[in-house]
């Protein structure tokens, strides 16, 4: 517990009272996803993306507005820009008119166009899992075929499924490799 003396209150009282972090709260959705609220109003999101130098991303209205090397730097960016009024205004989310079944249906239709198979644990091509597609206010995909699992945000379900296709890489079956020389 922090104790404030009269001298500290006189010197720092207005700063502590006006501190932007005193009115902002962080709601942890998961370790990688946080929502920042001012009162009951959502003002920004902090998400983690696989990036070697600046993995923490501040997003407002589904658009990236800042990247930071730590969660604390992303938080400080939101606090600073919220206090001075330069943080973009988060549009209020309308209740989703789509259900999980409608989202799955859209994903399945796009998978059919590309010749992919949609199963419960992801999207497959030639019996190999190539990734996942999802929607949580913003469309995203994770490509697992190349061994890297990065959540990439995009504008539509078509962009998400298209992102799973690997240009220039043909699907190679293990049986085909057995007949070829090692050299």
C-alpha positions, -999 to 999 in steps of 0.1 A, spaced: 0 0 0 13 35 -9 11 62 17 11 99 7 23 125 31 11 161 31 43 172 14 40 147 -13 3 156 -18 12 193 -21 40 186 -46 25 158 -66 -12 159 -59 -22 176 -91 0 153 -112 -14 122 -96 -50 135 -99 -45 145 -136 -25 113 -145 -41 97 -175 -35 62 -161 -58 70 -132 -88 71 -155 -78 43 -179 -81 7 -171 -68 -24 -189 -89 -55 -194 -68 -85 -201 -86 -107 -227 -55 -130 -229 -18 -124 -224 -16 -112 -260 -48 -92 -262 -58 -62 -239 -87 -37 -242 -81 -2 -228 -112 15 -213 -119 50 -201 -148 44 -178 -171 21 -196 -159 32 -231 -134 12 -252 -107 35 -265 -80 12 -278 -66 -23 -279 -31 -36 -273 -23 -68 -291 9 -89 -295 22 -98 -329 53 -118 -337 78 -91 -345 114 -92 -333 118 -55 -323 83 -41 -317 57 -68 -311 31 -48 -290 6 -30 -313 -18 -3 -304 -50 -6 -325 -79 18 -327 -109 10 -350 -90 -21 -363 -61 0 -375 -25 0 -362 -15 34 -349 16 25 -329 41 -3 -322 62 -6 -291 89 -30 -278 70 -36 -245 35 -36 -233 43 -7 -210 54 15 -240 21 8 -258 2 16 -226 22 49 -221 15 58 -257 -23 54 -251 -21 73 -218 -1 102 -233 -22 106 -264 -55 101 -246 -46 129 -222 -36 154 -248 -66 144 -271 -46 132 -300 -56 95 -297 -81 87 -325 -116 82 -313 -127 46 -311 -160 41 -330 -185 23 -308 -189 -13 -318 -223 -22 -331 -236 -55 -318 -225 -82 -342 -253 -92 -365 -233 -123 -375 -232 -155 -355 -204 -180 -353 -223 -201 -379 -224 -172 -404 -187 -166 -399 -179 -203 -404 -201 -203 -435 -182 -173 -450 -149 -190 -442 -161 -223 -457 -172 -205 -489 -138 -189 -494 -120 -221 -487 -140 -239 -514 -130 -212 -539 -93 -220 -532 -97 -257 -529 -90 -259 -492 -108 -280 -466 -122 -264 -434 -120 -287 -403 -126 -279 -366 -89 -274 -359 -80 -253 -390 -78 -251 -428 -61 -279 -447 -47 -283 -482 -36 -318 -494 -39 -332 -458 -15 -305 -445 -27 -279 -420 -19 -245 -436 -35 -222 -410 -65 -208 -393 -89 -179 -401 -110 -161 -375 -130 -130 -368 -131 -111 -335 -142 -76 -347 -113 -78 -373 -106 -106 -397 -73 -124 -391 -54 -154 -402 -25 -175 -389 -3 -193 -414 12 -225 -400 26 -242 -431 59 -223 -430 65 -230 -393 58 -195 -382 25 -188 -364 18 -151 -367 -16 -136 -363 -21 -112 -393 -50 -88 -394 -68 -81 -427 -99 -64 -441 -121 -94 -452 -126 -131 -451 -114 -133 -488 -81 -115 -478 -77 -139 -448 -81 -171 -468 -60 -156 -497 -32 -149 -471 -30 -187 -464 -20 -194 -500 18 -196 -504 30 -182 -537 57 -203 -554 54 -233 -531 39 -264 -545 25 -290 -522 49 -319 -521 39 -353 -509 64 -374 -489 59 -403 -513 71 -381 -542 103 -373 -523 112 -410 -518 118 -415 -555 141 -385 -559 179 -385 -553 192 -367 -522 218 -347 -543 
